[in-house]
Amino acid sequence: MARSPGTKATSAGKTGTAKPRASRTGAGKAGTTSGASTAGTGDIGSVGTDPRAKIVESFLQLLAVKPFERISLGEVAAQANIPLAELRNSFGSTFDMISAFLRETDRKVLATTGDDMDDQPARDRLFDVLMRRLDVLTPHRAAIRSLAESARRNPFFALALNRLSARSQQWMLAAAKIETAGLKGAVRAQGLALLFARVGQTFLHDDDPSLAKTMAALDRELDRGERMLGLLEGAVHLATCGRRGRRATKDAPPEAPAAA
């Protein structure tokens, strides 16, 4: 279902003429996402044919009703109705299952991202990609809420989740055709991971099927993020230029004496 972020003044609670934004086209819900069951190298296929998909789905079902730290490998195997040996053949830990879930989420978003937004500003392309991601995540909101609560209780777990999120956001930036290389790319990905986490606080409690509150929150955060990322990338540019300048000074041949 396509959504349009063009009514910024209404959705974000601002006044004045809204900036035109591109419509979201082809951003279907997760259950109908194009190519969602096509397995590739390291990908998760459909639950009916891929044991990894069955395991991840069973893990998410458990995660929706109990904290991550209380889910054992034996419980996942029992929920998936498979022997422990098969579970071990597919995953090394329950944290690996989170990583697989996020990787499959990335793949579903990338599979539905076309070239229809190429002529739009980078901000609008990113808005579209992130709303597609939220569409894919919607059926798993209870499991994501459980992960967020565990992260609040355990800062080390929160840091580990942040690393996974930053990696996923690198792919979202790439899908929006925004540069991800080098230190600037890493800064963008980390900043976007934090931005998406803030939007997630609204998303987890947004019961409107149209995700209107979530769209408004994303709109506001992208406005704020544009300014913050601009400052951060400016600092990175100054720091890297400064290092290059010092190295050039150090490596330069000494000046000749004035009396020579």
C-alpha positions in Angstrom: 0.0 0.0 0.0 1.5 3.3 -1.1 1.8 6.1 1.4 2.7 9.7 0.7 4.9 11.7 3.1 3.9 14.9 1.2 1.5 16.2 3.9 4.4 17.0 6.3 2.7 20.0 7.9 -0.2 17.8 9.0 1.6 14.6 10.0 4.5 16.3 11.8 2.5 18.9 13.5 4.1 21.8 11.7 2.5 24.8 10.1 3.1 26.3 6.8 3.4 24.9 3.3 4.5 21.3 3.3 7.6 20.4 1.3 6.6 18.1 -1.6 7.6 14.5 -1.0 7.5 11.5 -3.3 4.7 8.9 -2.9 5.7 5.5 -1.6 4.9 3.0 -4.3 5.0 -0.7 -4.1 5.8 -0.8 -0.4 3.6 -3.8 0.4 3.2 -5.3 3.8 5.6 -8.0 4.9 3.2 -10.8 4.3 2.9 -9.8 0.6 6.4 -8.4 0.0 7.7 -9.3 -3.5 10.4 -12.0 -3.4 10.0 -12.5 0.4 10.2 -16.3 0.1 13.1 -16.5 -2.5 16.1 -18.1 -0.8 19.6 -17.1 -1.7 23.0 -17.7 -0.3 22.7 -17.3 3.4 19.1 -16.1 3.1 16.1 -17.5 4.8 13.4 -19.0 2.5 9.8 -19.8 3.2 8.9 -21.4 6.5 7.5 -24.5 4.7 10.7 -25.3 2.8 13.7 -23.8 4.7 14.5 -25.1 8.2 16.3 -21.9 9.0 13.1 -19.9 8.3 11.1 -22.3 10.6 13.6 -21.9 13.3 13.7 -18.1 13.1 9.9 -18.0 13.0 9.7 -20.2 16.1 12.3 -18.0 17.9 10.2 -14.9 17.1 7.1 -16.6 18.5 9.0 -17.3 21.8 10.4 -13.8 21.8 7.0 -12.3 21.6 6.0 -13.9 24.9 9.2 -14.0 26.9 12.5 -12.0 27.3 15.4 -12.9 25.0 17.6 -13.8 28.0 15.2 -16.5 29.1 14.9 -18.3 25.8 17.0 -21.5 25.6 18.2 -23.4 22.6 16.1 -26.4 23.7 13.0 -24.2 23.8 13.6 -23.0 20.2 14.2 -26.6 19.0 10.9 -27.7 20.7 9.0 -24.8 19.3 10.3 -25.5 15.8 9.7 -29.3 16.4 13.3 -30.2 15.3 16.1 -32.0 17.0 18.9 -30.0 18.6 21.4 -31.4 16.1 19.4 -29.7 13.3 19.2 -26.5 15.2 23.0 -26.5 15.8 23.5 -27.2 12.1 21.6 -23.9 11.3 22.5 -21.5 14.1 25.2 -21.2 16.7 23.2 -19.2 19.3 19.9 -17.4 19.8 21.7 -14.2 19.0 22.6 -15.6 15.6 18.8 -16.0 15.1 18.4 -12.2 15.7 21.1 -11.6 13.2 19.4 -13.9 10.6 16.0 -12.2 11.2 17.5 -8.7 10.6 19.4 -10.0 7.5 16.2 -11.4 6.1 14.5 -8.1 6.8 17.2 -6.3 4.9 16.8 -8.7 2.0 13.0 -8.2 1.8 13.4 -4.4 1.8 16.1 -4.6 -0.9 14.0 -6.9 -3.0 11.1 -4.3 -3.2 13.3 -1.3 -3.7 13.3 -0.3 -7.4 14.4 2.7 -9.4 11.1 4.6 -9.2 12.5 7.1 -6.7 15.8 7.8 -8.5 14.7 11.3 -9.5 13.7 12.2 -5.9 15.9 13.9 -3.3 18.0 11.6 -1.1 15.9 12.4 1.9 12.7 11.2 0.2 14.4 8.1 -1.1 15.5 7.3 2.4 12.1 8.0 3.8 10.6 5.5 1.3 13.2 2.8 2.1 12.7 3.1 5.9 8.9 3.0 5.6 9.3 -0.2 3.6 11.4 -1.6 6.4 8.8 -0.7 8.9 6.2 -2.5 6.7 8.3 -5.6 6.8 8.8 -5.4 10.6 5.1 -4.8 11.4 4.1 -8.4 11.9 6.9 -8.9 14.3 6.2 -5.9 16.5 5.8 -8.0 19.7 9.2 -9.7 19.3 10.9 -6.3 18.5 9.3 -4.8 21.6 10.7 -7.7 23.7 14.1 -7.1 22.3 13.9 -3.4 23.1 13.0 -4.2 26.7 15.9 -6.6 27.1 18.2 -4.0 25.6 17.1 -1.4 28.2 17.9 -3.9 31.0 21.3 -5.0 29.6 23.6 -2.3 28.1 26.0 -4.9 26.6 23.1 -6.5 24.8 22.0 -3.1 23.6 25.5 -2.5 22.2 25.4 -5.8 20.4 22.0 -5.0 18.9 23.4 -1.6 17.8 26.1 -3.2 15.8 23.5 -5.3 13.9 21.3 -2.3 13.4 24.2 -0.2 12.0 25.0 -2.9 9.6 21.4 -3.1 8.4 21.2 0.7 8.1 24.2 0.6 5.8 22.1 -1.5 3.4 19.2 0.8 3.8 21.4 3.8 2.8 22.6 1.8 -0.2 19.0 1.0 -1.2 18.4 4.8 -1.1 21.5 5.3 -3.2 23.3 7.2 -0.5 27.1 6.8 -0.2 28.1 4.2 2.4 31.9 4.0 1.8 34.6 5.0 4.3 34.4 6.8 7.6 31.6 9.1 6.4 29.5 6.0 5.4 30.1 4.5 8.9 29.0 7.7 10.6 25.9 7.8 8.4 25.0 4.2 9.2 25.4 4.7 12.9 23.5 7.9 12.9 20.7 6.3 11.0 20.7 3.3 13.4 20.1 5.7 16.3 17.5 7.7 14.3 15.6 4.4 13.5 15.7 3.4 17.1 14.0 6.6 18.1 11.3 6.1 15.4 10.9 2.6 16.7 9.6 3.9 20.0 6.6 5.4 18.2 6.3 2.4 15.8 6.0 -0.1 18.6 2.9 1.6 20.0 1.3 2.8 16.7 -1.8 0.7 16.2 -3.0 2.6 13.2 -2.7 0.3 10.1 -1.5 3.3 8.1 1.3 4.0 10.6 0.5 7.7 10.5 2.2 8.5 13.8 5.2 6.5 12.8 5.4 8.4 9.5 5.2 11.7 11.3 8.0 10.6 13.7 10.2 9.5 10.9 9.6 12.8 9.1 10.7 14.7 12.2 13.7 12.5 12.9 14.9 12.8 9.3 14.6 16.6 9.6 16.7 16.5 12.7 19.0 13.9 11.4 19.9 15.9 8.3 21.2 18.7 10.5 23.0 16.3 12.9 24.6 14.2 10.3 25.8 17.3 8.4 27.6 18.4 11.6 29.1 15.0 12.2 30.3 14.5 8.7 31.8 18.0 8.8 33.7 17.0 11.9 34.9 13.8 10.2 36.0 15.8 7.1 38.0 18.3 9.3 39.6 15.5 11.3 40.7 13.5 8.3 41.9 16.6 6.5 43.8 17.5 9.6 45.5 14.1 9.7 46.5 14.3 6.1 47.8 17.8 6.6 50.0 16.8 9.5 51.3 13.8 7.6 52.2 15.9 4.6 54.0 18.4 6.8 55.9 15.6 8.5 56.9 13.9 5.2 57.9 17.1 3.4 61.7 17.7 2.8 63.2 20.3 5.1 63.4 23.8 3.7 66.8 25.0 2.5 68.7 27.4 4.8 68.1 31.0 3.9 71.9 31.7 3.5 72.6 28.9 1.0 
